[in-house]
């Protein structure tokens, strides 16, 4: 009986210390509480995480976006244009923080979606680097300056940049040369 009471007393004594130590760790390490600036929606977080593990370039883009005034949502979407692999769009601006969405074509291989993610993350970084981009008109102005117009139908102008195309190709190469097992996926 005595031994059991001492264990209870020890639990009470050290239980409080554990809670205090946990509170100190949480307060001292704000990175634990930091919210991701690149977020997968509806099951896409697994694809984002896997692409980051398998492609150093994708991981670098995610890290760079983390330091920007943007939040990027990633989701899959069925596009009416069969040749469209993905796109990025500006959703809104609230208090100087911009919200973007990357849409990746459904029905593509995981490799194709991850490579497209690298391409579109680069576009997100281009947008993040231009604080004047706050609506569709200023987004179109940015890409008319830094990109090449690739389409204009149904009121939608589309653009491409050489740098984003190169980022997509680099991501694809890195993804092809990585192995799922070597990178923990």
Secondary structure as UniProt FT lines:
FT   HELIX           2..28
FT   HELIX           30..33
FT   STRAND          38..40
FT   TURN            42..44
FT   HELIX           45..54
FT   HELIX           56..66
FT   STRAND          70..77
FT   TURN            82..83
FT   STRAND          86..94
FT   TURN            95..96
FT   STRAND          97..105
FT   TURN            106..107
FT   HELIX           110..128
FT   TURN            131..132
FT   HELIX           136..146
FT   STRAND          148..153
FT   TURN            154..155
FT   STRAND          156..160
FT   HELIX           162..177
FT   TURN            180..184
//
